[in-house]
Amino acid sequence: MAETNEPTTHDGRGVAGTNWSRTYAYRARGLAEPTSLDELRRVVAGTDRVRALGTQHSFSPIADTDGTLVSLGRMPAEVDIDAEARTVRVAAGMRYGDLAGHLDRAGLALGAMASLPHISVAGSVATATHGSGVTNRCLAAAVVGLELLDADGHLHTITRQSHPDEFDGMVVGLGSLGVVTALTLAVEPAYAVRQAVYLDLPGDRLDQESLETVLGCAYSVSLFTRWQTDGVDQVWIKHRTDGVGAGSGSPLHGDDALPVEILGARRSAAPIHPLPAMPAAHCTDQSGEPGPFHERLPHFRLEFTPSSGDEIQSEYLIPREHLSAAMAALRPLGHLMDPVLHVSEVRTVAADDLWLSMAQGRDSAALHFTWTQDAAGVAAVLPRVEEALAPFAPRPHWGKVFGIEGDVVRGRYPRADDFAALAGRWDPRGVFAGAMVEGERAAVIPG
Ligand SMILES: Cc1cc2nc3c(=O)[nH]c(=O)nc-3n(C[C@H](O)[C@H](O)[C@H](O)COP(=O)(O)OP(=O)(O)OC[C@H]3O[C@@H](n4cnc5c(N)ncnc54)[C@H](O)[C@@H]3O)c2cc1C
């Protein structure tokens, strides 16, 4: 199939210049938008510093370079489904929402999606972007193959079989190993999901055991809070009608209708946005009626601006067993966060083996913050948040804003040195090094 991807994100944000939220101005000297592999080869081989750009939804400088940014948004939007092998090969620049539509029409599904479908497959995989679910790994964990263009313009096909010692290091590559031109993802037969939102989870349900029950009661569960009460404001439940992912103590059974109350939280009478001032029409269906995976797993609909749009984001992944203690440590900061916080989201991510995945080796809880665009206010609060989370060894999301020192972040990834060596082998001249991933190969993360 060959159509051309849209050159802009569908909510009207432009290509390059700044990131999607207009909170980070790329320092790159130029932007290339090749329309074919040959053109891409010429761009990459013809410049001493280059980095691939996805749909520009990262808040950190992770995509940036002092050379040329190259967007794959105008490359052919190829999707090749192998129903028998249960895989799909997809062009790197395609958005998850577009891919999901193709899969749904073929009776197939992705196991996980992020909160928004607007992000590119390659850009999301490169930063270990995740959704939620005690049994759901990050989106990159579905990758079974990568097609990678190196600095000399050579295209390599990389699978676990072809590169057994390197594959787990290459998938979450932060854009530092080359330009990914296509990915092959594992898919599964289509399944249906019921979604509903529950309000006011009481504070006495936030001990670790109760949190495990709440977060494990459905395939994918998210908690939203502004830290202004001792409870949680919203609980988003995404329940697979085949029962997959609902833990043994779950009050949800098979394809039964969703109940009016879950663990003390009552079902919202009307659809609701995680940011209460924003229109619920931007969100996916919350009626409790079954629907396809891609119309329930993301919180936001492809046709609308996700989240607020006027925001900065931060997120930290910690071992899940510390979630209750971490939430208790953050709650006293509620009054400090209040003026600069739209909302916080708590999710779960299952452990994986990908060297630079934030959930590598740890079943994780993810503590997310959607801040206002008051950059100075956020910069004042962030150290307090990071101080409160420090006892839990947080790994910051690569695509979001954080202040933790580079050597501290590195120390939280057992394979960080192996990744530096990998980058040295695949990109010895540092052509793909960037603002957060400097030419000094030891500094694979900000320092
Ligand atoms: C409203 C909103 C909601 C979000 N929700 C979530 C969420 O639910 N879960 C979550 O984990 N994150 C979330 N994020 C963060 C987002 O998923 C990540 O920042 C993701 O990396 C963005 O992908 P992108 O396509 O915009 O890539 P970009 O931000 O453009 O780039 C990210 C990285 O990918 C690399 N890259 C891009 N394309 C290629 C390629 N072809 N080859 C090699 N490297 C490449 C870049 O070099 C860069 O290092 C959200 C962000 C926003 C704005």
PDBQT file of the ligand as one rigid body, heavy atoms in Angstrom, charges set to zero:
ROOT
HETATM    1  C1  LIG A 501      -0.158  14.888  24.481  1.00  0.00    +0.000 C 
HETATM    2  C2  LIG A 501       0.922  13.874  24.670  1.00  0.00    +0.000 A 
HETATM    3  C3  LIG A 501       0.623  12.666  25.263  1.00  0.00    +0.000 A 
HETATM    4  C4  LIG A 501       1.634  11.709  25.469  1.00  0.00    +0.000 A 
HETATM    5  N1  LIG A 501       1.273  10.495  26.003  1.00  0.00    +0.000 NA
HETATM    6  C5  LIG A 501       2.237   9.569  26.224  1.00  0.00    +0.000 A 
HETATM    7  C6  LIG A 501       1.892   8.302  26.755  1.00  0.00    +0.000 A 
HETATM    8  O1  LIG A 501       0.733   7.963  26.928  1.00  0.00    +0.000 OA
HETATM    9  N2  LIG A 501       2.917   7.445  27.048  1.00  0.00    +0.000 N 
HETATM   10  C7  LIG A 501       4.216   7.768  26.840  1.00  0.00    +0.000 A 
HETATM   11  O2  LIG A 501       5.101   6.959  27.154  1.00  0.00    +0.000 OA
HETATM   12  N3  LIG A 501       4.565   8.940  26.265  1.00  0.00    +0.000 NA
HETATM   13  C8  LIG A 501       3.595   9.840  25.949  1.00  0.00    +0.000 A 
HETATM   14  N4  LIG A 501       3.926  11.023  25.358  1.00  0.00    +0.000 N 
HETATM   15  C9  LIG A 501       5.328  11.223  24.949  1.00  0.00    +0.000 C 
HETATM   16  C10 LIG A 501       5.556  10.708  23.522  1.00  0.00    +0.000 C 
HETATM   17  O3  LIG A 501       4.939   9.485  23.325  1.00  0.00    +0.000 OA
HETATM   18  C11 LIG A 501       7.043  10.504  23.264  1.00  0.00    +0.000 C 
HETATM   19  O4  LIG A 501       7.726  11.691  23.472  1.00  0.00    +0.000 OA
HETATM   20  C12 LIG A 501       7.335   9.966  21.853  1.00  0.00    +0.000 C 
HETATM   21  O5  LIG A 501       8.705   9.706  21.731  1.00  0.00    +0.000 OA
HETATM   22  C13 LIG A 501       6.886  10.944  20.783  1.00  0.00    +0.000 C 
HETATM   23  O6  LIG A 501       7.026  10.349  19.518  1.00  0.00    +0.000 OA
HETATM   24  P1  LIG A 501       7.232  11.255  18.229  1.00  0.00    +0.000 P 
HETATM   25  O7  LIG A 501       6.868  10.443  17.041  1.00  0.00    +0.000 OA
HETATM   26  O8  LIG A 501       6.585  12.568  18.389  1.00  0.00    +0.000 OA
HETATM   27  O9  LIG A 501       8.825  11.404  18.217  1.00  0.00    +0.000 OA
HETATM   28  P2  LIG A 501       9.748  12.700  18.390  1.00  0.00    +0.000 P 
HETATM   29  O10 LIG A 501       9.365  13.397  19.640  1.00  0.00    +0.000 OA
HETATM   30  O11 LIG A 501       9.737  13.479  17.140  1.00  0.00    +0.000 OA
HETATM   31  O12 LIG A 501      11.173  11.974  18.554  1.00  0.00    +0.000 OA
HETATM   32  C14 LIG A 501      11.406  11.172  19.694  1.00  0.00    +0.000 C 
HETATM   33  C15 LIG A 501      12.680  10.343  19.487  1.00  0.00    +0.000 C 
HETATM   34  O13 LIG A 501      12.487   9.398  18.450  1.00  0.00    +0.000 OA
HETATM   35  C16 LIG A 501      13.564   9.455  17.547  1.00  0.00    +0.000 C 
HETATM   36  N5  LIG A 501      13.050   9.074  16.231  1.00  0.00    +0.000 N 
HETATM   37  C17 LIG A 501      11.925   9.529  15.620  1.00  0.00    +0.000 A 
HETATM   38  N6  LIG A 501      11.793   8.954  14.408  1.00  0.00    +0.000 NA
HETATM   39  C18 LIG A 501      12.862   8.135  14.266  1.00  0.00    +0.000 A 
HETATM   40  C19 LIG A 501      13.317   7.282  13.203  1.00  0.00    +0.000 A 
HETATM   41  N7  LIG A 501      12.637   7.159  12.067  1.00  0.00    +0.000 N 
HETATM   42  N8  LIG A 501      14.477   6.622  13.381  1.00  0.00    +0.000 NA
HETATM   43  C20 LIG A 501      15.201   6.737  14.517  1.00  0.00    +0.000 A 
HETATM   44  N9  LIG A 501      14.810   7.519  15.557  1.00  0.00    +0.000 NA
HETATM   45  C21 LIG A 501      13.667   8.214  15.413  1.00  0.00    +0.000 A 
HETATM   46  C22 LIG A 501      14.018  10.903  17.607  1.00  0.00    +0.000 C 
HETATM   47  O14 LIG A 501      15.344  11.049  17.126  1.00  0.00    +0.000 OA
HETATM   48  C23 LIG A 501      13.897  11.162  19.089  1.00  0.00    +0.000 C 
HETATM   49  O15 LIG A 501      15.039  10.682  19.762  1.00  0.00    +0.000 OA
HETATM   50  C24 LIG A 501       2.965  11.991  25.098  1.00  0.00    +0.000 A 
HETATM   51  C25 LIG A 501       3.269  13.206  24.485  1.00  0.00    +0.000 A 
HETATM   52  C26 LIG A 501       2.253  14.128  24.253  1.00  0.00    +0.000 A 
HETATM   53  C27 LIG A 501       2.579  15.411  23.569  1.00  0.00    +0.000 C 
ENDROOT
TORSDOF 0
